[in-house]
Amino acid sequence: MTISFRFIPIVVAAILVAAMGLETEGRPSAADGNEFHAAAARAVGDLPLQFGDWRGEEVAVPAAAQVLLKPNAILSRRFVNRRTGETVSMSLVQCRDTRDMAGHYPPICYPGMGWAEKSPAREVPIEVDGTRLIAMRYHFARQFFDQERTLVVYNFFAMPGEGFPAEMGAIRRAAADHTSRPYGAAQVQVALNQAREPSEEKQMVQSVLMPCAPALRLLSDSNWKNR
């Protein structure tokens, strides 16, 4: 059977449409991440307020932040060490869509609230109950009348199959990847009210994050993408 030349463009177009359909059929959809997001919300919701020497209290999350992030799970707490009197703030936000996380991290958020970078950001290796990761340390300062206040923020992300990126670049790449996007991303911040010796800061961050270890492993588990 011969095909008239005038029908060749139609045949080619039909083949291309069919090929595109086959290619997109295997792509994960938002619904594919539902089981993961349900498990993530439970894991974050189960994190304790009291552990070791730390006693915590919930801190209200601004409504504007919730509108911007569209969180699947969100936690914001202030902890006081009953032995030393030191205070630490910790937040964890997990979004269903990676694109909702893009752009929301310390170098953008804190200057937007009036904090200026006091020293260059640097990577710090930390370990949480056997889980090793790299956190980015940010040091900010802000003038309140005649007094300077400082803030040290340790920040990292968690994504299924991507581990624990410290940089926003990884989040933006995942947001553009159709296989990663439905599983979203989580961001963790631990804030100290002043700079300390590196070993002391690291110990405080690891101590506050210790109960988060099971949740962190779940939030970074690559097996969710292979189900």
C-alpha positions in Angstrom: 0.0 0.0 0.0 1.4 3.4 -0.9 0.8 6.6 1.0 0.2 9.9 -0.9 2.9 12.4 -0.2 0.3 14.9 1.0 -0.5 12.6 3.9 3.1 12.1 5.1 3.0 15.2 7.4 -0.2 13.9 9.0 1.3 10.4 9.5 4.5 11.9 11.0 2.4 14.1 13.3 0.4 11.1 14.5 3.6 9.1 15.2 5.1 12.0 17.2 1.9 12.5 19.2 1.8 8.7 20.0 5.5 8.8 21.0 4.9 11.8 23.3 2.0 9.9 24.9 4.2 6.9 25.6 6.9 9.1 27.0 4.7 11.0 29.4 2.6 8.0 30.4 5.4 6.8 32.7 5.9 10.2 34.4 5.0 10.4 38.1 2.0 12.6 38.8 1.2 14.5 42.0 -0.9 11.6 43.2 2.1 9.3 43.1 3.5 11.2 46.1 0.4 10.9 48.3 1.6 8.0 50.3 4.9 9.6 50.9 3.4 13.0 51.9 1.0 11.2 54.4 4.0 9.5 56.0 6.0 12.7 56.1 3.2 14.6 57.8 2.9 11.8 60.4 6.7 11.8 61.0 6.9 15.6 61.5 3.8 15.6 63.7 5.3 13.0 66.0 8.4 14.9 66.8 8.6 15.5 70.6 8.5 18.8 72.4 10.5 17.5 75.4 13.7 15.4 75.2 16.9 15.2 77.1 17.7 18.6 78.7 15.5 20.4 76.1 12.0 21.7 76.8 10.2 23.1 73.9 7.2 25.3 73.0 5.3 25.8 69.8 6.0 29.1 67.9 3.2 30.4 65.6 4.1 30.3 61.9 3.1 33.6 60.2 0.1 33.1 57.9 2.0 34.7 55.0 4.7 32.1 55.2 2.1 29.3 55.1 0.5 30.8 52.1 3.8 31.1 50.2 5.1 27.6 51.1 1.8 25.6 51.0 3.2 23.2 53.5 2.2 19.5 53.7 3.8 19.6 57.2 5.3 22.4 59.2 6.8 22.8 62.6 8.3 25.8 64.4 9.6 25.5 68.0 11.7 27.2 70.6 13.7 25.1 72.9 15.3 26.0 76.3 18.0 23.8 77.8 16.9 23.3 81.5 20.5 22.7 82.5 22.3 25.5 80.7 19.5 28.0 80.1 20.5 28.3 76.4 17.8 28.8 73.8 17.6 27.4 70.3 14.9 27.7 67.6 14.1 24.9 65.2 11.8 24.8 62.2 11.0 22.1 59.7 8.7 22.7 56.7 7.9 20.0 54.1 6.2 20.9 50.8 4.3 18.6 48.4 5.7 20.4 45.3 9.4 21.2 45.1 8.6 24.4 43.3 7.0 25.8 46.4 10.3 25.6 48.3 12.4 27.3 45.6 13.6 30.7 46.8 12.7 30.3 50.4 15.9 30.0 52.4 18.1 32.1 54.7 20.0 34.3 52.2 16.7 35.5 50.9 14.3 35.3 53.9 16.5 36.9 56.6 17.7 39.9 54.6 14.0 40.5 53.7 13.4 40.8 57.5 16.2 43.3 58.0 19.0 41.0 58.9 22.4 41.5 57.1 25.0 38.9 56.5 27.7 39.3 59.1 30.2 36.7 57.7 30.2 34.4 54.6 28.2 31.3 54.7 30.1 28.0 55.1 29.4 24.3 55.1 29.4 22.4 58.3 29.3 18.6 58.5 26.9 17.3 61.2 25.7 13.9 62.3 22.2 13.1 63.6 22.0 9.7 65.2 24.2 8.1 62.5 22.8 10.2 59.7 25.5 12.3 58.2 24.8 15.5 56.3 26.1 18.9 55.4 24.4 22.0 56.8 25.0 25.5 55.6 25.9 28.0 58.4 24.7 31.6 58.0 25.6 34.4 60.3 23.4 37.5 60.4 23.3 40.7 62.3 20.7 43.4 62.9 20.8 46.8 64.6 18.2 47.4 67.3 18.5 51.0 68.3 22.1 51.2 69.7 22.5 47.4 70.1 23.6 44.8 67.5 21.9 41.5 67.7 23.2 38.4 65.9 21.7 35.2 64.7 23.4 32.0 63.5 21.3 29.7 61.3 22.1 26.2 60.3 20.1 25.2 57.2 19.7 22.1 55.0 17.2 20.4 52.8 15.9 16.8 52.5 14.4 15.2 49.4 13.6 11.6 48.5 16.4 10.3 46.3 18.4 13.5 46.7 19.6 13.1 50.3 20.4 16.3 52.2 21.4 19.2 49.9 22.7 22.3 51.5 22.3 24.6 48.6 19.2 26.0 46.9 20.6 25.0 43.5 19.6 21.3 44.2 16.1 22.4 45.0 15.7 24.3 41.8 17.1 21.4 39.7 14.6 19.1 41.4 11.8 21.5 40.8 12.5 21.2 37.0 12.7 17.4 37.2 9.3 15.8 36.6 10.4 12.6 38.4 11.3 14.5 41.6 8.7 17.3 41.7 5.7 15.2 43.1 7.7 14.2 46.2 8.4 17.8 47.1 11.2 18.9 49.5 11.8 19.7 53.2 13.9 22.4 54.8 15.3 22.3 58.3 16.6 25.3 60.2 18.2 25.5 63.6 18.8 29.1 64.8 21.1 30.2 67.6 20.9 33.6 69.2 24.6 34.3 69.0 27.8 32.9 67.5 29.8 30.4 69.6 32.8 28.2 69.3 32.4 25.9 66.2 32.4 22.7 68.3 29.8 24.2 70.7 27.5 25.3 67.9 27.8 21.9 66.3 27.0 20.1 69.5 23.9 22.2 70.1 22.6 21.7 66.6 23.1 18.0 66.7 21.5 17.8 70.1 18.3 19.6 69.1 18.0 17.6 65.9 18.5 14.2 67.5 14.8 13.4 67.8 14.4 14.3 64.1 16.6 11.4 62.9 13.7 9.0 61.9 11.9 11.9 60.1 15.0 13.0 58.3 15.7 9.4 57.1 12.1 9.2 55.8 12.2 12.6 54.1 15.4 11.6 52.2 14.6 8.0 51.4 15.0 7.2 47.7 12.8 4.1 48.0 9.7 6.3 47.8 10.5 7.2 44.2 10.8 3.5 43.2 7.4 2.3 44.4 
